Every structure is written in structure tokens, then in C-alpha cells.
Amino acid sequence: MATSQSGDLDPSKRKRPRALNRLAPVQVKSLGRGMHADGGGLYLRVSGDAGRSWIFRYAERGAPKLRLIDMGLGSVATISLKEARNLALEMRKILHAGRDPLTERAKEKQALALEKAKRLTFGECAESYIEAHRAGWRNDKHVNQWRNTLKTHAALLYDLPVGEIETDSVVRVLERIWRTRTETASRVRQRIEAVLDWATVRHFRKGDNPARWHGHLSELLPAPSKIAKAQHHAAIPWQDMPAFMAELRERNSLSAIALELIVLTACRVSELVAATWDEFDLDGAVWTVPAARMKAGREHRVALCARAVKLLRQLPRESDFVLPGSKPRTHFNAESPRAFLQRDLGKTGITAHGFRSSFRDWAAETTGFGSEVVEMALAHTVKNKVEAAYRRGDLFAKRAKLMQAWDDYLSQRKSAASVAPINAPAASRRRSV
């Protein structure tokens, strides 16, 4: 074989290094630390015994100075040499087309993420909706009601891709309870509609909302108002309340005291059972319920009658809660007053909430207190927006007289025989409307 004077091979016979596919499979496993070129921008990066990965190196287009960009293609453990070469080829094609490989990869990831998002189930979207709104809801009980209502009555939808839910699926859910549990079904429909609206805004689905009522489900299902009338809480007639209170006061238990306080304050059960001592000013005869525990989400002052103050002063202060539960740091069970009412007093079908109706009927039938005073005592919101805008106070002084009159009537004191109107001459005994 001919050689040059230096002993090297004849340059014309010398084997030129390959521009591509320089690495052998055995080298991929054996080469030491460093960057090892395979050609065409593909490199094997070895950072340690376990650190072997593929890199595509290219020059940034349009940069004033040469700037090399290293783009990871994956680990040797998951990407073979052949696969890495194919990936590098795709990157070179992208560069040849005048595009940037990293930008194209980002677009591809975004497209995949969007496609994956479209496969989110209704259940996943429902949980996301609840988490997004829970800060604006009153308490955890409201959160649990949302979650449990959907899980119980919309279970057929939970595993369906939210983008594929159509009218038929929603109707199947609602038809099961639309005629037998109309109020619940109406609430379920509203919540399904809210979740699907959320999914649409987040681009997880497209098109009209299949749970929409007007002009849609209203054509397929009878209106709730035509199926069942609103069911009100069963209540004891106001005329029978003095006899009931006399019987109640013969019982000596925390449940009896809780029930009497519910009657005397005309409050909701949930407001009383979770009450803490720092909410009460017994000297001032006022109980301030924080907004977080009020249905309307606004702080409410309750005027305490003499009997209510006396009962509260007799209670031991062994807990932060006025009515402590059976376990440490818990409050009274909200179901206990109802259970005591029905089990111990034999008032089957009567609910503790119904005493608010007894109070309201008594005030309307026998007193001259204005309806706005009674409504504020019940912590009802003023529905007339104009009236609400001008009414700044809470009529507390008038409500204090109203609640004491209620106490007097329940105890059959003589002072309760006739309650004069607050805003009318004594000669007029007509109820204010």
C-alpha cells in the first residue's frame, strides 16, 4: 500500500470521518463523560454512570451573534440511538423550513394539552368548579351539599368526557327524580348547568349548554311549579305555642334548652347550634351572628328577650360553644333539636325550623309590628331593591320589643294580651302590612 513520506496513508486513500451516524450502539453505553457527536446536530451527553441523554444542538436563527441551543430529546433509557437519529432528522427538517424546533415543540405540547383537557370527565370538572367557587360560599356545608348532590343524582355523568355530554344524558339524569323529588331535581339541573358553563368558558367543551332550561329542557320536562307545590316546614299553630312551651319547660336537658332558645330567638337551627360565647353580649341582650353562618351572608344581630338571657346565663361555660357537642371542641348536633322534638315530645312531623313560621304567623295575626320588623327579626333579606337601598338600619330597638312581646305571649303574661302597633296610634290595632 502506498504511503506518504511521513508514513501516513495516502490522503486520497484516507477514510474521511462520517458527517452522520458517527456513534456505534456499543459506544452509547460505554463512552465516558462529555458531549459526543453523532452528526447532524445530535449529541450523546454523558454526565455520569446513570446520566446519558440525547441532545439536539442548533444555532439560533437571526441572532446577532452565534448562539447555540441545546434541546433535550430524551434519556438513552427510553430513546434508542435509531429513534434519536429520527428525532434529530425531524428537527433539521423544521430548521430547513425556517421554523424553530423549541417553538414547534411548545406548540405540539399545547395542542396535546388541549386535546387531553377535552377528555376531562364531568366529575373532574365538577370538582374543579367547586374548588374555584368554595371561597365565595358560606361554609363547608354548602361545599359538601354541592358535591353530594351531584355525586348522588348526576352519577351517570361523572365518568363521561365533559365535551361529549349532550341533552339526552342530562334528561336521563333528571327524569329519574323530576316528578318525585322536584325541588332536588331542579337544584341538580342548575348545578349541572353551572359546571357545563364553567367547562365551556375553560374551552373544555363547545356549543350550547344541554342543561339550559329556557328554550331547551323546558320543552322536554314539565315546569317544576306544575308538578309540586313548595313544601313548607311543618309548624305548630301559634295558638298552641304557649301550651307547647309549658310542656317544653318541664324538661331538663340541653336539647330542651336548645329548642327553647330556637323558639325565643326565631333563629335558624344552624345559627344556634354553632354559636360561640364571644358572639353574645348578655348585658346588652344582643347576639351577633357572624356573616359566615348566616344564610344571606351578612352579619345579623338578634335581640334577646329576658327569658333567653336567663337561659344563657344558666348554661356552663365549659367550651367555646354555647351548646357543646359530645366530643371535645365540637358543637351541638343540628339534628338533635328535631330528634328531641319528635322523639321526646311526640311532635311527629314537626320541625324545629317550623317555629319561625309560628312566630311569623303570631306577629302578623296578633300584633301591630310592621312586616319589615318581623322580616328583619327572621333575618330575611329585603327583596325590594329600592327599599333595601334606603333602609340602612336594622330596626333593632323595635325588634327588641317584638321579641319580648313573643316571650310574654309564650309565657302567657298579661302584658302580652294586647300588643300595640309600633308606628300607629294606640286606638288602631290593625296589623301593619
ABEGO torsion letter per residue (X at the ends): XBBBAAGBBBAAABBBBBABGABBAAAAAABBBEBBBAEGGBBBBBAEAABBBBBBBBBBBGBABBBBBBBBAEBAAABBAAAAAAAAAAAAAAAAAGBBAAAAAAAAAAAAAAAAAAABBAAAAAAAAAAAAAAABABAAAAAAAAAAAAAAAAAAAABBAAABBAAAAAAAAAAAAAABAAAAAAAAAAAAAAAAAAAAAGABBEBBAABABGBAAAABBBAAAABBBBBBBBBBAAAAAAAAAAAAABBBAAAAAAAAAAAAGBBAAAAAABBAAABBAAAGBBBBBAAABAAGBBBBBBBBAAAAAAAAABBBABABABBBABBGBBBBAAAAAAAAAAAAGBBGBBAAAAAAAAAAAAAAABABBAAAAAAAAGBBBABAAAAAABABAGAAAAAAAAAAAAAAAAGBAAAABBBBAABBAABABBBX
